[in-house]
Amino acid sequence: MSVLEIAAIEIAPDRRKEFEEVFADAVSFVRAADGHLGSRLMADAERPGHYVFLVTWRELTDHTEGFVGSPGFQSFDELIGPFLLSAPQVSH
């Protein structure tokens, strides 16, 4: 059975357009990760600057051990990190 990662992301509302453009490039690192089965960024319609990033992984360890410890994660984090108001809240 696959595992769904749910990451709640908060950025400054006035940086939404820039964030979405950068994220469109950054997500390529997630999609290239071993065990990635699909992903989608969704904006909260009622709270500007709030997003949910949904990622389906083959197994939990594909995310927690494989991707998080990889150079791809570091690149992803370097691209989106400057936009984050706090660390994403992640659950599986």
Secondary structure as GFF3:
##gff-version 3
##sequence-region A 1 92
A	DSSP	beta_strand	3	10	.	.	.	ID=ss1
A	DSSP	three_ten_helix	13	15	.	.	.	ID=ss2
A	DSSP	alpha_helix	16	31	.	.	.	ID=ss3
A	DSSP	beta_strand	36	43	.	.	.	ID=ss4
A	DSSP	beta_strand	50	57	.	.	.	ID=ss5
A	DSSP	alpha_helix	60	61	.	.	.	ID=ss6
A	DSSP	pi_helix	62	67	.	.	.	ID=ss7
A	DSSP	alpha_helix	71	80	.	.	.	ID=ss8
A	DSSP	three_ten_helix	81	83	.	.	.	ID=ss9
A	DSSP	beta_strand	89	91	.	.	.	ID=ss10
###
